[in-house]
Amino acid sequence: MNAIKSIRNNPKKSIAGALVATALGKWINGLYNDHLFRFTMCHSVEHFGTEPIKSFEQPKKITVFLNPAANSGKATTLFDKNAAPILYLSGCQITVIKSEYEGQAKQFMSVLDKPDMIVAAGGDGTVNEVVTGLLRRPDFENWRDVPIGIIPLGKTNTICRLLSNPNSDRPAKWIMESTSDLLEGKTRKMDIMKIEAETGGKPVFALSDIRWGSYRDAVEKTNKYWYFGPLKKYMTFVFASFRTSIKTSREIELSYIHPQPIPVCEVKADFKKLHQQATASILSKLFGALTWWWPWKDAVKSAYQPSIESTPVENPIQEKADVYDVKDLSLKTLEFMVTANSHDTSLKRECAALNVSAENDNFSMMDYIQNGPNRNQTGRHKALHPTTEIECSKLEIKPDNVEGTWFSVDSENYEAMPCTIEVIPNKLKMVCSSR
C-alpha cells in the first residue's frame, strides 16, 4: 500500500523510473538472448573441429585482418566475444593480424603467404584495404581462388550486407552468423570497381559505391549528433539544411562506354580422347597410391595426367575506349553516385555494368530532410529522385569545384578529383550467407 501511495504522490518520478526500468530490462534481455545464441552457434560448429583429416593433410589456414579501431574501438571486444570462439572451435589454423594504423592492412597483403581464406574483421574501410591490397599484388592471378570473408565489426558494413542479410538488429548475432558462414564455405563472384586518378598513382578498388554530393557530406556528420539517439539520422539532415554548402549543386562532366559483354573462357577439348583421358586419370591415381614412396613418381605420374587446353578471350572492357561509342555528358546534380554489384545474382547476365545516377538538384529544404534518411535502403545508398540514370562499363569523370570536397568510396573518404572508373566483372571470390 505504501508503494502504491508513493507512486500516486510522485507521478513524474514514477514515470521516469518505469521508463528506466523498462530500458534496463530490455537491455538485460538482449544480453541474455545474445548469450543463448552464442552457446547455440558454438555448439553448431563443433563438428567442424572434430572431423578427422587425412594423413599429411594440413588444417585449413584462415588469416584474419582485425581493425581494433573499428566501431570506436569496440571491434576487438566484439571479435573476442562473438567471433573468436566460433573460429577456434572450427579446427582451422587461425592467424589474427591486428592493424595499428590506417593502410597497414594493404601493406600486410603485399607480403602475405597464401592462406586458404582471408577474412576482413572490421567495417567497410577494413574490407576496402584488404581488397585493394590483394588486387595490387603482381601475382594476384594465383590468388583468384582464395575466398574473402567479412566479419561485420564496424559502424558501416555496407559490403557485408551485400553478401548476407542479418536476421536480427542485434550486432552480436550478425557477427556470429557471418563467422559461421565462413565455415560453411558458400561463395559468390563479385565485380569490382577500379578507380584511377587522372594524376596517376596506384589504383583504388571498391565493391559497393562511390558518392559525391550534399547527402554524402551530411551523412559524414551523423555521429556528431549521437546524443539524439535513434533520431540522429534525421537530425543530421535538419542541421545540414541550414548550411550553405549543402544547397550548392555539383557540376560534373563525364564520358562513358555502354555495358560490354562479360569475357568468357573458351575450353577446347578433344572429345575423341575423353575415354583415354578418363583411363589415364584412373591410372594416375592408381600409380600414386602404389608408388607414394618412389622419389621419381611425379615425373612418371605427369605422363598420365589428362590435359585440356584453355584459351581465355581478351577482355573487351580493357581495350581502348575509342573502339566503342563514347558518350559525353554534363550534369548538374545534388548527389552523384556510381554503384557496382547491384544486379540480381539469381539471374544470368551477359554484360557487366556500373549504375550511374544524378540526383535532382531542384529541391526544397523539406524534401532534403525527408529524403536524406530514406536514401539508405537495406544498407545501400539509392537515388530517390534521379534526373539521370545510365549504365556503363567504364566512365571518366571530371568534377568541377572540387576544392574541399570528398568522394566516399565504400564509405571511405578520398579527395575529389578527376578519375577513371571501370568495372571488372567476377574478379573476387567472396564468402556469402548460406541462409
Residue pairs with C-beta under 8 A, 6 or more apart in sequence:
6 14
7 14
30 170
33 170
34 82
34 170
34 172
34 173
37 172
37 173
37 176
38 81
38 82
38 85
38 172
38 176
41 86
41 176
41 177
41 179
41 180
42 85
42 86
42 89
44 180
45 86
45 89
45 90
45 180
45 183
46 89
48 89
48 90
48 91
48 92
48 183
49 89
49 90
49 91
50 91
51 91
53 59
58 93
59 91
59 92
59 93
60 90
60 91
60 92
60 93
60 116
60 117
61 92
61 93
61 95
61 115
61 116
61 117
62 87
62 92
62 93
62 94
62 95
62 115
62 116
62 117
62 118
62 119
62 182
63 95
63 97
63 112
63 115
63 117
63 118
63 119
64 87
64 94
64 95
64 96
64 97
64 119
64 121
64 151
65 97
65 99
65 105
65 108
65 118
65 119
65 120
65 121
65 122
65 126
65 129
65 130
66 75
66 76
66 79
66 96
66 97
66 98
66 99
66 121
66 122
66 153
67 75
67 98
67 99
67 105
67 121
67 122
67 123
67 125
67 126
67 153
67 154
68 75
68 76
68 98
68 99
69 75
69 99
70 121
70 122
70 123
70 125
70 126
70 153
70 154
70 155
71 78
71 123
71 153
71 154
71 155
72 155
74 153
75 121
75 122
75 153
75 154
76 98
78 153
78 171
78 172
78 175
79 121
79 151
79 153
79 175
81 172
82 172
82 175
82 176
82 179
83 121
83 151
83 153
83 175
83 176
83 178
83 179
86 176
86 179
86 180
86 183
87 94
87 179
87 182
88 94
90 183
92 116
92 183
95 115
97 105
97 108
99 105
99 108
99 126
99 129
102 125
102 129
103 129
104 129
105 120
105 126
105 129
105 130
105 133
106 129
106 130
106 132
106 133
106 136
107 133
108 133
109 129
109 130
109 133
109 134
109 136
109 137
110 133
110 136
110 137
112 118
114 142
114 143
114 146
115 146
116 146
117 146
117 147
117 148
117 149
117 182
117 431
118 130
118 134
118 146
118 147
118 148
118 149
119 148
119 149
119 150
119 151
119 182
120 126
120 127
120 129
120 130
120 131
120 148
120 149
120 150
120 151
121 150
121 151
121 153
122 151
122 153
122 154
123 152
123 153
123 154
123 155
123 156
123 157
123 411
124 154
124 156
124 157
124 158
124 159
124 208
124 410
124 411
124 412
125 154
125 410
125 411
125 412
126 153
126 154
127 150
127 159
127 160
127 207
127 410
128 204
128 205
128 206
128 207
128 409
128 410
128 412
130 148
131 148
131 192
131 205
131 207
131 428
132 204
132 205
134 140
134 143
134 148
134 428
135 192
135 194
135 203
135 205
135 427
135 428
136 202
136 203
137 143
144 429
145 429
146 429
147 185
147 187
147 429
147 430
147 431
148 428
148 429
148 430
148 431
149 178
149 181
149 182
149 430
149 431
150 157
150 159
150 160
150 163
150 178
150 430
150 431
151 175
151 178
151 179
151 182
152 160
152 171
152 174
152 175
152 178
153 175
155 223
156 411
157 379
158 208
158 209
158 379
158 380
158 410
158 411
159 207
159 208
159 410
160 178
161 378
161 379
161 380
162 190
162 207
162 208
162 341
162 379
162 380
163 188
163 430
163 431
163 432
163 433
164 174
164 177
164 178
164 181
164 432
164 433
164 435
165 378
165 433
165 435
166 173
166 174
166 177
167 173
167 174
167 177
167 435
168 174
177 433
177 435
178 433
181 431
181 432
181 433
181 434
182 431
184 434
185 431
186 431
186 432
186 433
186 434
187 429
187 430
187 431
187 432
188 345
188 429
188 430
188 432
189 425
189 426
189 427
189 428
189 429
189 430
190 207
190 341
190 426
190 427
190 428
190 429
190 430
191 207
191 340
191 341
191 352
191 423
191 424
191 425
191 426
191 427
192 205
192 206
192 207
192 340
192 423
192 424
192 427
192 428
193 205
193 206
193 207
193 210
193 338
193 340
193 354
193 421
193 422
193 423
193 424
194 203
194 204
194 205
194 421
194 422
194 423
194 424
195 203
195 204
195 205
195 206
195 210
195 409
195 419
195 420
195 421
196 203
196 204
196 419
196 420
196 422
197 417
197 418
197 419
198 398
198 417
198 418
198 419
198 420
199 417
204 409
204 414
206 340
206 409
206 410
207 340
207 341
207 410
207 428
208 339
208 340
208 341
208 380
208 410
208 411
209 337
209 338
209 339
209 340
209 380
209 381
209 408
209 410
210 337
210 338
210 407
210 408
210 409
210 421
211 335
211 336
211 337
211 381
211 407
211 408
212 250
212 252
212 335
212 336
212 337
212 399
212 405
212 406
212 407
212 408
212 416
213 250
213 333
213 334
213 335
213 336
213 337
213 359
214 240
214 245
214 246
214 247
214 248
214 250
214 334
214 335
214 368
215 334
215 335
215 359
215 372
215 375
215 381
216 335
216 406
216 408
217 240
217 245
217 246
217 405
217 406
218 236
218 237
218 240
218 246
218 372
219 236
219 372
219 376
219 408
220 406
220 408
220 413
221 236
221 239
221 240
222 232
222 233
222 236
223 232
224 236
225 232
225 235
225 236
225 239
226 232
228 234
228 235
233 372
233 373
234 369
234 372
234 373
236 372
236 373
237 368
237 369
237 372
237 373
238 369
240 246
240 368
240 372
241 365
241 368
241 369
246 368
249 332
249 333
249 334
249 361
250 332
250 333
250 334
250 335
250 336
250 361
250 399
250 400
250 401
250 405
251 330
251 331
251 332
251 399
251 400
251 401
252 330
252 331
252 333
252 336
252 358
252 397
252 398
252 399
252 400
253 328
253 329
253 330
253 331
253 397
253 398
253 400
254 328
254 329
254 331
254 356
254 395
254 396
254 397
254 398
255 321
255 326
255 327
255 328
255 329
255 395
255 396
256 326
256 327
256 329
256 356
256 390
256 392
256 394
256 395
256 396
257 317
257 321
257 324
257 325
257 326
257 327
257 392
257 393
257 394
257 395
258 324
258 325
258 327
258 391
258 392
258 393
259 351
259 352
259 353
259 391
259 392
259 393
260 316
260 317
260 324
260 351
260 352
260 393
261 316
261 350
261 351
262 349
262 350
262 351
262 352
262 425
262 426
263 312
263 313
263 314
263 315
263 316
263 317
263 425
264 313
265 310
265 311
265 312
265 313
266 310
266 311
266 312
266 313
267 308
267 309
267 310
267 311
268 308
268 309
268 310
268 311
269 308
269 309
277 306
278 306
280 304
280 305
280 306
281 304
281 305
281 306
283 304
284 301
284 304
284 305
287 297
287 300
287 301
287 304
288 297
288 301
291 297
291 300
317 352
317 393
317 394
317 422
317 423
317 424
317 425
321 394
327 390
329 388
329 390
331 358
331 387
331 388
332 361
333 358
333 359
333 360
333 361
333 387
333 388
334 359
334 360
334 361
334 363
335 358
335 359
335 383
336 356
336 357
336 358
336 359
336 397
336 399
337 356
337 357
337 358
337 359
337 381
337 383
338 354
338 355
338 356
338 395
338 421
339 354
339 355
339 356
339 357
339 380
339 381
340 354
340 355
340 423
342 355
342 380
343 349
343 353
351 393
352 393
352 423
352 424
352 425
352 426
353 391
353 392
353 393
353 423
354 391
354 392
354 393
354 394
354 395
354 421
354 423
355 389
355 390
355 391
356 388
356 389
356 390
356 391
356 392
356 395
357 383
357 386
357 388
357 389
358 383
358 386
358 387
358 388
358 389
359 383
359 384
359 385
359 386
359 387
360 385
360 386
360 387
361 387
363 371
363 385
371 384
371 385
374 384
375 381
375 382
375 383
375 384
376 382
383 389
393 422
393 423
394 420
394 421
394 422
394 423
395 420
395 421
395 422
396 418
396 419
396 420
396 421
397 418
397 419
397 420
397 421
398 418
399 405
399 416
399 417
399 418
402 415
402 416
402 417
405 416
406 413
406 414
406 415
406 416
407 413
407 414
407 415
407 416
408 414
